[in-house]
Amino acid sequence: MFEEDADLMALFEIVAGLGLSDCWIAAGTLRNYIWNVLSARSGLDDASDIDVVFYDPELPDEERKALESALNQTYPNYQWELKNQVNMHYHSPHTKPYQSSRDAISKYPETCTAIAGRLDERGSLELFLPYGVEDIVSFTVKPTPHFATDAERMAVYRSRLAKKSWASKWQRLKIIL
């Protein structure tokens, strides 16, 4: 599905060209793309955020912000969000610092959000789906094991679901609390 979309593949190329360490297009960008396509909509829509995650303990946040700003100016038809996973564990109660982007992605709140893709060194698409694809393609929203085992993280999960109001856009969603 991804490889057949020239626009999405162009985004993967842009992200690969950033030269960021352990860098992926992740989370809502790819989850929403799949849900849109399975709902007979355009995969990338006007509201598409491009969630770019990377892991680099040496990159100053000012450089990350400057790069994000440059992407938003150069490619204004998308809303670019670059997140260094080095400190993102602060958004998840009782979570130790992540060791890599894959580690962070595996601890996202929802299994359907734990998805990432990038072009490898040969230019081939590499996907990371720590919980497989079944929840995404079946429109199932449920907590990852990391979130399901902690009451405070589950409060964050429930709060996210209330804020996102995904069911208003994708009526087929099955939300598990």
N, CA and C of each residue as an Amber inpcrd file, in Angstrom:
protein
   531
   0.8270000  -1.1910000   0.0000000   0.0000000   0.0000000   0.0000000
   0.8760000   1.2630000   0.0000000   1.8690000   1.3010000   0.8810000
   2.7300000   2.4870000   0.9680000   3.5540000   2.6720000  -0.2990000
   4.1340000   1.5820000  -0.7880000   5.0310000   1.6790000  -1.9420000
   4.3050000   2.1040000  -3.2180000   3.0070000   1.9120000  -3.2740000
   2.2360000   2.2890000  -4.4550000   1.8380000   3.7630000  -4.4490000
   2.1030000   4.4740000  -3.3550000   1.7180000   5.8800000  -3.2430000
   2.9520000   6.7580000  -3.4440000   3.0040000   7.4360000  -4.5890000
   4.1750000   8.2600000  -4.9320000   4.3920000   9.3910000  -3.9200000
   3.3090000   9.9930000  -3.4390000   3.4460000  11.0880000  -2.4730000
   4.0380000  10.5940000  -1.1510000   3.5420000   9.4720000  -0.6800000
   4.0620000   8.9290000   0.5790000   5.5210000   8.5030000   0.4210000
   5.8360000   7.8910000  -0.7060000   7.2270000   7.4780000  -0.9310000
   8.1480000   8.7030000  -1.0330000   7.6330000   9.7970000  -1.5830000
   8.4210000  11.0350000  -1.6280000   8.6910000  11.5420000  -0.2120000
   7.7120000  11.3980000   0.6680000   7.9220000  11.8000000   2.0670000
   8.9980000  10.9280000   2.7230000   8.9720000   9.6360000   2.4490000
  10.0170000   8.7520000   2.9830000  11.3950000   9.1930000   2.4750000
  11.4710000   9.5980000   1.2120000  12.7480000  10.0690000   0.6570000
  13.2000000  11.3630000   1.3220000  12.2820000  12.2790000   1.5430000
  12.6220000  13.5320000   2.2250000  13.1840000  13.2260000   3.6110000
  12.5180000  12.3620000   4.3330000  12.9520000  12.0330000   5.6950000
  14.2950000  11.3150000   5.6810000  14.4950000  10.4260000   4.7260000
  15.7970000   9.7470000   4.6240000  16.9060000  10.7550000   4.3590000
  16.5940000  11.7950000   3.5950000  17.5780000  12.8130000   3.2670000
  17.9310000  13.7460000   4.4140000  17.1830000  13.6700000   5.5140000
  17.4800000  14.5300000   6.6560000  18.7840000  14.1460000   7.3500000
  19.1710000  12.8830000   7.2030000  20.4070000  12.4170000   7.8210000
  20.3310000  12.2870000   9.3290000  19.1120000  12.1830000   9.8710000
  18.9600000  12.0260000  11.3170000  19.1780000  10.5760000  11.7290000
  19.6940000  10.3960000  12.9090000  19.9810000   9.0760000  13.4470000
  18.6930000   8.3340000  13.8190000  18.6030000   7.0550000  13.4180000
  17.4880000   6.1890000  13.8110000  16.1540000   6.8820000  13.5150000
  15.9790000   7.3180000  12.2780000  14.8880000   8.2050000  11.8870000
  13.7930000   7.4650000  11.1090000  12.5360000   7.7350000  11.4610000
  11.3750000   7.0600000  10.9010000  10.2160000   8.0410000  10.7170000
   9.3370000   7.7600000   9.7600000   7.9970000   8.3490000   9.7460000
   7.1600000   7.3830000  10.5680000   6.4060000   7.9170000  11.5150000
   5.7780000   7.0120000  12.4760000   4.3740000   7.4440000  12.8720000
   3.8210000   6.6210000  13.7130000   2.6220000   6.9020000  14.4950000
   1.4210000   7.2740000  13.6280000   0.8020000   8.4060000  13.9690000
  -0.4400000   8.8040000  13.3220000  -0.3460000   8.9760000  11.8260000
   0.8160000   9.3740000  11.3360000   0.9560000   9.5450000   9.8830000
   0.6170000   8.2430000   9.1670000   1.2250000   7.1530000   9.6050000
   1.0230000   5.8730000   8.9110000  -0.2880000   5.2080000   9.3220000
  -0.6410000   5.2960000  10.5950000  -1.9200000   4.7300000  11.0580000
  -3.0750000   5.4000000  10.3130000  -3.0960000   6.7350000  10.2920000
  -4.1840000   7.4500000   9.6210000  -4.2060000   7.1650000   8.1230000
  -3.0260000   7.0440000   7.5340000  -2.9400000   6.7140000   6.1090000
  -3.6880000   5.3940000   5.8460000  -3.3760000   4.3860000   6.6460000
  -4.0180000   3.0750000   6.4650000  -5.5200000   3.1810000   6.6850000
  -5.9320000   3.8260000   7.7600000  -7.3640000   3.9670000   8.0200000
  -8.0620000   4.7280000   6.8990000  -7.4250000   5.7630000   6.3670000
  -8.0210000   6.5080000   5.2570000  -8.1940000   5.6260000   4.0230000
  -7.1400000   4.9180000   3.6410000  -7.2090000   4.0610000   2.4550000
  -8.2770000   2.9780000   2.6370000  -8.3190000   2.3580000   3.8190000
  -9.3180000   1.3130000   4.0710000 -10.7300000   1.8760000   4.1700000
 -10.8390000   3.1910000   4.3000000 -12.1440000   3.8660000   4.3310000
 -12.4560000   4.5350000   2.9950000 -11.7260000   4.1440000   1.9490000
 -11.9240000   4.6610000   0.5870000 -11.7170000   6.1730000   0.5080000
 -10.7320000   6.6640000   1.2470000 -10.3400000   8.0730000   1.1990000
  -8.9110000   8.1570000   0.6980000  -8.4870000   9.3720000   0.4280000
  -7.0870000   9.6000000   0.0730000  -6.2120000   9.2790000   1.2880000
  -5.1390000   8.5540000   1.0590000  -4.2620000   8.1690000   2.1650000
  -3.7230000   9.3530000   2.9310000  -3.1620000  10.2960000   2.2140000
  -2.6840000  11.5400000   2.8120000  -3.7260000  12.6080000   2.5350000
  -4.2380000  13.2270000   3.5850000  -5.2170000  14.2830000   3.3690000
  -4.6330000  15.6300000   3.7750000  -5.4130000  16.6670000   3.6040000
  -4.9310000  18.0250000   3.8800000  -4.5040000  18.2150000   5.3280000
  -5.0410000  17.4300000   6.2180000  -4.7280000  17.5920000   7.6370000
  -3.5920000  16.6750000   8.0850000  -2.9120000  16.0380000   7.1570000
  -1.8920000  15.0540000   7.5280000  -0.7040000  15.6900000   8.2470000
  -0.4990000  15.2300000   9.4650000   0.7400000  15.5360000  10.1770000
   1.7700000  14.5280000   9.7010000   2.9920000  14.9680000   9.5640000
   4.0670000  14.0370000   9.2460000   4.8910000  13.8770000  10.5200000
   4.6510000  12.7740000  11.2020000   5.3240000  12.4790000  12.4660000
   6.6640000  11.8240000  12.1720000   7.7340000  12.5660000  12.4300000
   9.0820000  12.0590000  12.2070000   9.7250000  11.8570000  13.5760000
  10.1390000  10.6310000  13.8410000  10.8130000  10.3380000  15.0970000
  12.2480000   9.9180000  14.8020000  13.1320000  10.2930000  15.7000000
  14.5390000   9.9170000  15.5660000  15.1270000   9.8120000  16.9550000
  16.3270000   9.2710000  17.0210000  16.9940000   9.1040000  18.3230000
  18.4240000   9.5990000  18.1970000  18.6940000  10.7380000  18.8350000
  20.0360000  11.3100000  18.7800000  20.3220000  12.1010000  20.0560000
  21.0330000  11.4900000  21.0160000  21.3270000  12.1860000  22.2690000
  22.2120000  13.4190000  22.0900000  22.8760000  13.5530000  20.9480000
  23.8060000  14.6610000  20.7190000  23.1830000  15.8700000  20.0250000
  21.9980000  15.7200000  19.4650000  21.4020000  16.8100000  18.6890000
  20.7150000  17.8150000  19.6130000  21.1690000  19.0680000  19.6100000
  20.5120000  20.0960000  20.4340000  19.0830000  20.3450000  19.9530000
  18.2060000  20.6550000  20.8910000  16.8130000  20.8670000  20.5350000
  16.6370000  22.0560000  19.5960000  17.5150000  23.0290000  19.6760000
  17.4350000  24.1770000  18.7690000  17.6090000  23.7170000  17.3160000
  18.4960000  22.7550000  17.0860000  18.6900000  22.2280000  15.7280000
  17.4590000  21.4610000  15.2700000  16.8510000  20.7050000  16.1710000
  15.6320000  19.9770000  15.8340000  14.5400000  20.9630000  15.4330000
  14.3710000  22.0240000  16.2290000  13.3430000  23.0300000  15.9340000
  13.6140000  23.7260000  14.6020000  14.8650000  24.0380000  14.3260000
  15.2190000  24.6960000  13.0670000  14.9290000  23.7830000  11.8790000
  15.2400000  22.5120000  12.0110000  14.9760000  21.5430000  10.9500000
  13.4730000  21.3900000  10.7330000  12.7180000  21.3080000  11.8090000
  11.2640000  21.2030000  11.7100000  10.6850000  22.4360000  11.0120000
  11.1650000  23.6030000  11.3830000  10.7170000  24.8440000  10.7610000
  11.0480000  24.8720000   9.2660000  12.2470000  24.4350000   8.9300000
  12.6530000  24.4000000   7.5200000  11.7620000  23.4490000   6.7140000
  11.4280000  22.3020000   7.2820000  10.5390000  21.3610000   6.5980000
   9.1580000  21.9800000   6.3780000   8.6480000  22.6500000   7.4120000
   7.3310000  23.2720000   7.2920000   7.3270000  24.3900000   6.2570000
   8.4480000  25.0730000   6.0820000   8.5280000  26.1260000   5.0650000
   8.7170000  25.5490000   3.6670000   9.5410000  24.5100000   3.5610000
   9.8340000  23.9190000   2.2570000   8.6760000  23.0720000   1.7320000
   7.9820000  22.3890000   2.6340000   6.8690000  21.5060000   2.2640000
   5.6300000  21.9140000   3.0770000   5.0430000  23.0790000   2.7690000
   3.9740000  23.6280000   3.6060000   2.6310000  22.8960000   3.5070000
   2.5020000  21.9760000   2.5730000   1.2390000  21.2540000   2.4600000
   1.0870000  20.1730000   3.5300000   2.1110000  20.0000000   4.3610000
   2.0450000  19.0650000   5.4830000   2.4470000  19.7870000   6.7530000
   2.0250000  19.2310000   7.8630000   2.4240000  19.7570000   9.1690000
   3.4710000  18.8030000   9.7370000   4.7160000  19.2150000   9.6770000
   5.8360000  18.3810000  10.0980000   6.0450000  18.4690000  11.6000000
   6.2460000  17.3280000  12.2170000   6.5620000  17.2550000  13.6390000
   7.7580000  16.3250000  13.8100000   8.8800000  16.8870000  14.2150000
  10.0930000  16.1010000  14.4710000  10.2520000  15.9310000  15.9720000
  10.3660000  14.6980000  16.4130000  10.4840000  14.4130000  17.8390000
  11.6900000  13.5150000  18.0980000  12.6340000  14.0610000  18.8740000
  13.7790000  13.2720000  19.3030000  13.3240000  12.3970000  20.4570000
  13.4100000  11.0990000  20.2860000  12.8870000  10.1600000  21.2780000
  13.7340000  10.0800000  22.5520000  14.8490000  10.7650000  22.5670000
  15.7430000  10.7340000  23.7250000  15.0070000  11.1550000  25.0000000
  14.1540000  12.1690000  24.9070000  13.4660000  12.6670000  26.1000000
  11.9550000  12.4680000  26.0760000  11.4460000  11.7520000  25.1220000
   9.9970000  11.6070000  25.0100000   9.3870000  10.7140000  26.0960000
  10.2150000   9.9830000  26.8210000   9.6880000   9.1420000  27.9060000
   9.0040000   9.9820000  28.9810000   9.3110000  11.2840000  29.0410000
   8.6780000  12.1590000  30.0310000   7.1700000  12.2630000  29.8220000
   6.6880000  11.9430000  28.6330000   5.2590000  12.0120000  28.3420000
   4.5160000  10.7450000  28.7520000   5.2500000   9.7920000  29.2670000
   4.6750000   8.5110000  29.6610000   5.0540000   8.2310000  31.1140000
   4.1060000   8.3510000  32.0450000   4.4380000   8.1700000  33.4630000
   5.1710000   6.8540000  33.7520000   6.0980000   6.9250000  34.6760000
   6.8570000   5.7550000  35.1500000   7.5590000   5.0170000  34.0200000
   8.1490000   5.7570000  33.1140000   8.8280000   5.1580000  31.9680000
  10.2960000   5.5450000  31.9810000  11.1480000   4.5500000  31.8580000
  12.5870000   4.8050000  31.7940000  12.9390000   5.4310000  30.4450000
  14.0690000   6.1380000  30.3670000  14.4770000   6.7140000  29.0790000
  14.5390000   5.6480000  27.9840000  14.0920000   6.0360000  26.8120000
  14.1300000   5.1230000  25.6770000  15.5670000   4.9260000  25.2260000
  15.8300000   3.7730000  24.6450000  17.1670000   3.4430000  24.1700000
  17.3240000   3.5860000  22.6640000  16.2120000   3.7510000  21.9730000
  16.2170000   3.8640000  20.5130000  14.8250000   4.3000000  20.0750000
  14.6890000   4.6110000  18.7980000  13.3580000   4.9280000  18.2730000
  12.4470000   3.7130000  18.3570000  12.9620000   2.5460000  18.0540000
  12.1380000   1.3300000  18.1320000  11.6310000   1.1080000  19.5500000
  12.4920000   1.3290000  20.5270000  12.0880000   1.1880000  21.9280000
  10.9400000   2.1490000  22.2240000  11.0720000   3.3960000  21.7960000
  10.0170000   4.3880000  22.0260000   8.7240000   3.9960000  21.3210000
   8.8120000   3.6080000  20.0640000   7.6250000   3.2500000  19.2820000
   6.8890000   2.0770000  19.9300000   7.6260000   1.1260000  20.4530000
   6.9940000  -0.0360000  21.0860000   6.2550000   0.3370000  22.3700000
   6.5240000   1.5370000  22.8790000   5.8770000   1.9910000  24.1190000
   4.8930000   3.1370000  23.8670000   4.4790000   3.3220000  22.6230000
   3.4400000   4.3050000  22.3390000   2.1490000   3.8750000  23.0350000
   1.1970000   4.7740000  23.2090000  -0.0170000   4.4210000  23.9480000
  -0.8690000   3.3220000  23.3230000  -1.0580000   3.3560000  21.9890000
  -1.9560000   2.3980000  21.3390000  -1.1710000   1.4690000  20.4160000
  -1.6140000   0.2170000  20.3370000  -0.9560000  -0.7280000  19.4310000
  -1.0720000  -0.2660000  17.9820000  -2.1950000   0.3600000  17.6330000
  -2.3860000   0.8150000  16.2470000  -1.5190000   2.0220000  15.9140000
  -0.9910000   2.6980000  16.9230000  -0.1180000   3.8530000  16.7080000
   1.3480000   3.4310000  16.6600000   1.6340000   2.2440000  17.1470000
   3.0120000   1.7220000  17.1730000   3.3720000   1.1730000  15.7940000
   3.6360000   2.0950000  14.8900000   3.9970000   1.7490000  13.5170000
   4.9900000   2.8000000  13.0140000   5.9550000   2.3370000  12.2480000
   6.9430000   3.2580000  11.6810000   7.4790000   2.6830000  10.3840000
   7.9530000   3.5790000   9.5340000   8.5500000   3.1680000   8.2760000
   9.6730000   4.1150000   7.8930000  10.6050000   3.5810000   7.1250000
  11.7110000   4.3990000   6.6180000  12.3250000   3.6860000   5.4200000
  13.1300000   4.4240000   4.6890000  13.8990000   3.8180000   3.6130000
  15.2200000   3.3600000   4.1990000  15.5840000   2.1210000   3.9190000
  16.8690000   1.6210000   4.4090000  17.9970000   2.1160000   3.5040000
  19.2070000   1.7060000   3.7880000  20.3780000   2.1910000   3.0410000
  20.3330000   1.8340000   1.5540000  19.5390000   0.8420000   1.1660000
  19.3760000   0.4630000  -0.2470000  18.2150000   1.2000000  -0.9070000
  17.4680000   2.0010000  -0.0920000  16.3070000   2.6990000  -0.6230000
  15.0340000   1.8770000  -0.5950000  15.0840000   0.7310000   0.0900000
  13.8950000  -0.1160000   0.2200000  13.1190000   0.2720000   1.4740000
  11.8120000   0.1360000   1.4050000  10.9640000   0.4720000   2.5330000
  11.1310000  -0.5670000   3.6400000  11.4080000  -0.0840000   4.8380000
  11.5120000  -0.9230000   6.0330000  10.4000000  -0.5010000   6.9730000
   9.6320000  -1.4620000   7.4670000   8.5570000  -1.1720000   8.4070000
   8.8810000  -1.7610000   9.7650000   8.4230000  -1.0860000  10.8030000
   8.5360000  -1.5900000  12.1760000   7.1380000  -1.5770000  12.7760000
   6.6300000  -2.7510000  13.0790000   5.2960000  -2.9250000  13.6620000
   5.4120000  -3.8890000  14.8420000   5.7780000  -3.3980000  16.0300000
   6.0210000  -4.3040000  17.1470000   4.8090000  -5.1310000  17.5630000
   3.6010000  -4.7040000  17.2050000   2.3960000  -5.4480000  17.5610000
   1.6720000  -5.9680000  16.3280000   2.3680000  -5.9660000  15.2110000
   1.7870000  -6.4510000  13.9730000   0.8430000  -5.4370000  13.3570000
   0.1570000  -5.8630000  12.3330000  -0.7080000  -4.9690000  11.5660000
  -2.1920000  -5.2120000  11.8470000  -2.5270000  -6.2940000  12.5240000
  -3.9290000  -6.6890000  12.6900000  -4.7940000  -5.6010000  13.3310000
  -4.3320000  -4.9910000  14.4330000  -5.1520000  -3.9540000  15.0790000
  -5.3720000  -2.7570000  14.1580000  -4.3590000  -2.4160000  13.3930000
  -4.4990000  -1.2610000  12.4960000  -5.5420000  -1.5590000  11.4210000
  -5.4010000  -2.6770000  10.7290000  -6.3100000  -2.9680000   9.6160000
  -7.7090000  -3.3480000  10.0850000  -7.8500000  -3.7420000  11.3430000
  -9.1870000  -4.0560000  11.8670000  -9.8000000  -2.8640000  12.6140000
  -9.1210000  -1.7090000  12.5420000  -9.6150000  -0.4830000  13.1770000
  -9.7900000  -0.6580000  14.6890000  -8.8830000  -1.3910000  15.3010000
  -8.9460000  -1.6350000  16.7400000  -7.9600000  -0.7300000  17.4640000
  -8.4620000  -0.0220000  18.4580000  -7.6370000   0.8580000  19.2800000
  -7.5910000   0.2510000  20.6740000  -6.3990000  -0.1570000  21.0780000
  -6.2280000  -0.7090000  22.4290000  -4.8460000  -0.3310000  22.9370000
  -4.6740000  -0.3450000  24.2580000  -3.3790000   0.0690000  24.8040000
  -2.2780000  -0.9460000  24.5230000  -1.0620000  -0.4240000  24.3670000
   0.0950000  -1.3190000  24.2670000   0.3110000  -1.9610000  25.6380000
   1.0350000  -3.0650000  25.6890000   1.3240000  -3.6750000  26.9920000
   1.9720000  -2.6870000  27.9670000   2.8190000  -1.8080000  27.4700000
   3.4750000  -0.8230000  28.3390000   2.4450000   0.0730000  29.0230000
   1.4270000   0.4880000  28.3070000   0.4040000   1.3460000  28.8880000
  -0.5920000   0.5550000  29.7210000  -0.9260000  -0.6450000  29.2860000
  -1.9470000  -1.4440000  29.9650000  -1.5400000  -1.8520000  31.3740000
  -0.2470000  -1.8260000  31.6730000   0.2310000  -2.3070000  32.9780000
   0.4120000  -1.2130000  34.0220000  -0.0290000   0.0140000  33.7380000
   0.1890000   1.1070000  34.6810000  -1.0400000   2.0240000  34.6990000
  -1.5850000   2.2640000  35.8800000  -2.8090000   3.0620000  36.0110000
  -2.6210000   4.4930000  35.5050000  -1.4840000   5.1200000  35.7900000
  -1.2610000   6.4950000  35.3280000  -1.0980000   6.5580000  33.8100000
  -0.4280000   5.5670000  33.2420000  -0.3130000   5.5380000  31.7840000
  -1.6840000   5.2980000  31.1510000  -2.5030000   4.4670000  31.7910000
  -3.8520000   4.2420000  31.2540000  -4.6880000   5.5200000  31.3180000
  -4.4630000   6.3480000  32.3080000  -5.1640000   7.6380000  32.3630000
  -4.7420000   8.5100000  31.1780000  -3.4620000   8.4670000  30.8260000
  -2.9690000   9.1910000  29.6490000  -3.6260000   8.6230000  28.3900000
  -3.6990000   7.3090000  28.2980000  -4.3300000   6.6390000  27.1520000
  -5.7800000   7.1070000  26.9960000  -6.5520000   7.0690000  28.0770000
  -7.9580000   7.4730000  28.0130000  -8.0910000   8.9600000  27.6650000
  -7.2080000   9.7690000  28.1900000  -7.2270000  11.1990000  27.8840000
  -6.9460000  11.4390000  26.3970000  -5.9750000  10.7120000  25.8530000
  -5.6700000  10.8310000  24.4140000  -6.8890000  10.4670000  23.5730000
  -7.5570000   9.3800000  23.9360000  -8.7260000   8.9530000  23.1660000
  -9.8100000  10.0270000  23.1810000 -10.0040000  10.6560000  24.3200000
 -11.0190000  11.7060000  24.4150000 -10.6420000  12.9160000  23.5590000
  -9.3740000  13.2910000  23.5460000  -8.9170000  14.4540000  22.7750000
  -8.9250000  14.1880000  21.2790000  -8.5520000  12.9940000  20.8740000
  -8.3910000  12.6960000  19.4550000  -9.7240000  12.5780000  18.7230000
 -10.7510000  12.1070000  19.3760000 -12.0790000  11.8670000  18.7790000
 -11.9790000  11.1950000  17.3990000 -11.1610000  10.1580000  17.3250000
 -10.9630000   9.4290000  16.0780000 -12.2590000   8.8360000  15.5260000
 -13.1480000   8.3910000  16.4280000 -14.3770000   7.7240000  15.9750000
 -15.2590000   8.6440000  15.1390000 -15.1010000   9.9500000  15.2830000
 -15.8950000  10.8540000  14.4550000 -15.4270000  10.8480000  13.0030000
 -14.1850000  10.4710000  12.7650000 -13.6500000  10.4190000  11.4010000
 -13.6960000   9.0020000  10.8290000 -13.4270000   8.0160000  11.6800000
 -13.4120000   6.6170000  11.2450000 -14.4420000   5.8550000  12.0820000
 -15.6370000   5.7210000  11.5530000 -16.7440000   5.1200000  12.2960000
 -16.5430000   3.6370000  12.5880000 -15.6470000   2.9860000  11.8610000
 -15.4260000   1.5470000  12.0530000 -14.5590000   1.2310000  13.2680000
 -14.0780000   2.2390000  13.9490000 -13.1620000   2.0010000  15.0650000
 -13.8140000   1.2150000  16.1890000 -13.0200000   0.3100000  16.7470000
 -13.4100000  -0.4310000  17.9560000 -12.4160000   0.0130000  19.0220000
 -12.9040000   0.7490000  20.0010000 -12.0360000   1.2850000  21.0310000
 -12.1390000   0.4440000  22.2880000 -10.9840000  -0.0200000  22.7570000
 -10.9230000  -0.8550000  23.9590000 -10.3120000  -0.0270000  25.0730000
 -11.0730000   0.1220000  26.1380000 -10.5890000   0.8660000  27.2930000
 -10.0910000  -0.1200000  28.3060000
